[in-house]
Amino acid sequence: MKEVPFDPENNCFMKRLRCVPAFDALPDDHIRLAMNAASLRRYDPGEVIMGDGVCERQVHFLIAGEVEVSGIGEEPYRLDRLGDVFGEVSVEDGCSCSSRVTALRRSLVVAFDEDALGAMGDVGKIFTQAIIYRIFAEVLAMRLKEADRRIAKLQAELDDLRN
């Protein structure tokens, strides 16, 4: 993992951040303020981003690349879209490290540390709450769709077994 400095004057990168669903409604000055509390990290293929029993209490946004999320007893899945989120559960429940996230391609990730955001004062608190609620709404909708898909598949298998 390599920390990459954030340049608030890099218009190309700011434009990319504005396309992240969690940030798209925020003014640029709020995005810049939040990025001062964030870590911009580059991972090479095969590097573990989170997991292996280490709890960092960070929310991660995928900016570029592809990662694989795997958990015990679960099918691994890939994230490769701008703004895909992982690590959100560790912030909400205090320290859930049941999943492992590994870079499949060279990946750029923005990591928001809960403590650093809290240190931003009222703006940080409001920003954190807005992002966390939006993340949970998006993640829950995605997981609900996946659960519905799995239930339909299992129901079809059960129907086949009964016939």
C-alpha positions as CSV (number, residue, x, y, z in Angstrom):
1,M,0.0,0.0,0.0
2,K,1.2,3.4,-0.9
3,E,-0.2,6.6,0.5
4,V,-0.9,9.1,-2.2
5,P,-1.0,12.8,-1.4
6,F,-4.3,14.6,-2.1
7,D,-4.0,17.7,-4.2
8,P,-7.1,19.8,-3.8
9,E,-6.2,21.8,-6.9
10,N,-6.2,18.6,-9.1
11,N,-9.5,19.3,-11.0
12,C,-9.4,16.0,-12.7
13,F,-9.4,14.1,-9.4
14,M,-12.0,16.5,-7.9
15,K,-14.2,15.8,-10.9
16,R,-13.9,12.1,-10.2
17,L,-14.7,12.5,-6.5
18,R,-17.9,14.5,-7.5
19,C,-19.0,11.4,-9.4
20,V,-18.9,9.2,-6.2
21,P,-22.6,8.9,-5.2
22,A,-21.8,9.6,-1.6
23,F,-20.2,13.0,-2.5
24,D,-22.2,14.1,-5.5
25,A,-24.5,16.4,-3.5
26,L,-21.7,18.0,-1.6
27,P,-20.1,21.3,-2.5
28,D,-16.4,21.2,-3.4
29,D,-15.3,22.9,-0.2
30,H,-16.9,20.1,1.8
31,I,-15.3,17.4,-0.3
32,R,-11.9,19.1,0.1
33,L,-12.4,19.3,3.9
34,A,-13.4,15.7,4.0
35,M,-10.4,14.7,1.9
36,N,-8.1,16.4,4.4
37,A,-9.3,13.8,6.9
38,A,-9.0,10.9,4.5
39,S,-6.2,8.8,3.2
40,L,-5.8,8.3,-0.5
41,R,-4.2,4.8,-0.9
42,R,-2.9,2.9,-3.9
43,Y,-2.9,-1.0,-3.7
44,D,-1.2,-3.4,-6.0
45,P,-2.8,-6.6,-7.2
46,G,-2.9,-9.2,-4.3
47,E,-2.5,-6.7,-1.5
48,V,-5.0,-7.1,1.4
49,I,-6.8,-3.8,1.9
50,M,-8.7,-4.8,5.0
51,G,-9.3,-8.0,7.0
52,D,-7.1,-10.6,8.4
53,G,-8.4,-9.8,11.9
54,V,-7.2,-6.1,11.7
55,C,-9.9,-3.6,12.6
56,E,-9.3,-0.1,11.3
57,R,-12.8,1.4,11.7
58,Q,-12.7,2.9,8.2
59,V,-15.1,3.4,5.4
60,H,-13.4,2.8,2.0
61,F,-14.5,4.2,-1.4
62,L,-13.1,2.6,-4.6
63,I,-11.9,5.3,-6.9
64,A,-10.3,3.1,-9.5
65,G,-9.4,-0.6,-9.9
66,E,-11.1,-3.8,-8.7
67,V,-11.2,-5.5,-5.4
68,E,-12.6,-8.8,-4.1
69,V,-14.6,-9.0,-0.9
70,S,-14.6,-12.5,0.7
71,G,-16.1,-13.6,4.0
72,I,-16.2,-16.9,5.9
73,G,-19.0,-19.1,4.4
74,E,-19.9,-16.5,1.7
75,E,-19.3,-16.4,-2.0
76,P,-16.6,-13.7,-2.8
77,Y,-17.8,-10.8,-4.9
78,R,-16.1,-8.1,-6.8
79,L,-16.3,-4.3,-6.6
80,D,-15.1,-2.3,-9.6
81,R,-17.4,0.7,-9.9
82,L,-16.4,4.3,-9.0
83,G,-17.7,4.9,-5.5
84,D,-18.2,1.2,-4.5
85,V,-18.0,1.1,-0.7
86,F,-16.6,-1.4,1.8
87,G,-15.7,-1.3,5.5
88,E,-18.9,0.5,6.4
89,V,-19.9,-2.2,8.9
90,S,-16.7,-1.7,10.9
91,V,-17.6,1.9,11.5
92,E,-21.2,1.2,12.4
93,D,-20.8,-1.8,14.7
94,G,-17.5,-0.8,16.2
95,C,-15.2,-3.5,14.8
96,S,-16.6,-6.1,12.4
97,C,-13.7,-7.7,10.6
98,S,-15.4,-10.7,9.2
99,S,-14.6,-9.9,5.5
100,R,-11.3,-9.7,3.7
101,V,-10.8,-7.2,0.9
102,T,-8.0,-7.8,-1.6
103,A,-7.0,-5.7,-4.6
104,L,-7.4,-7.7,-7.9
105,R,-6.0,-4.9,-10.0
106,R,-4.0,-1.8,-9.1
107,S,-6.6,0.1,-7.1
108,L,-7.0,3.6,-5.7
109,V,-9.1,3.9,-2.6
110,V,-10.2,6.8,-0.3
111,A,-10.3,5.6,3.3
112,F,-12.2,7.7,5.9
113,D,-11.1,7.1,9.4
114,E,-13.9,7.5,11.9
115,D,-11.7,9.4,14.4
116,A,-10.3,11.8,11.9
117,L,-13.8,12.7,10.6
118,G,-14.9,13.2,14.2
119,A,-12.1,15.6,14.8
120,M,-13.4,17.9,12.0
121,G,-16.0,19.3,14.4
122,D,-19.6,19.9,13.5
123,V,-19.0,19.9,9.8
124,G,-17.2,16.6,10.1
125,K,-20.0,15.2,12.2
126,I,-22.7,16.3,9.7
127,F,-20.6,15.1,6.8
128,T,-20.0,11.7,8.4
129,Q,-23.7,11.2,9.3
130,A,-24.8,12.1,5.8
131,I,-22.3,9.8,4.1
132,I,-22.9,6.9,6.5
133,Y,-26.7,7.1,6.0
134,R,-26.3,7.3,2.3
135,I,-23.8,4.4,2.3
136,F,-26.1,2.2,4.3
137,A,-29.1,3.0,2.1
138,E,-27.1,2.1,-1.0
139,V,-25.5,-1.0,0.5
140,L,-28.7,-2.3,2.1
141,A,-30.5,-1.9,-1.3
142,M,-27.7,-3.8,-3.0
143,R,-27.7,-6.5,-0.4
144,L,-31.5,-6.8,-0.5
145,K,-31.4,-7.3,-4.3
146,E,-28.7,-10.0,-3.8
147,A,-30.7,-11.7,-1.1
148,D,-33.8,-11.7,-3.3
149,R,-31.8,-13.2,-6.1
150,R,-30.4,-16.0,-3.9
151,I,-33.8,-16.7,-2.4
152,A,-35.3,-17.1,-5.9
153,K,-32.4,-19.4,-6.9
154,L,-32.8,-21.5,-3.8
155,Q,-36.6,-21.6,-4.3
156,A,-36.1,-22.8,-7.9
157,E,-33.7,-25.5,-6.7
158,L,-36.2,-26.6,-4.0
159,D,-39.0,-26.8,-6.6
160,D,-36.7,-28.9,-8.8
161,L,-36.0,-31.3,-5.9
162,R,-39.7,-31.6,-5.1
163,N,-40.5,-32.6,-8.7
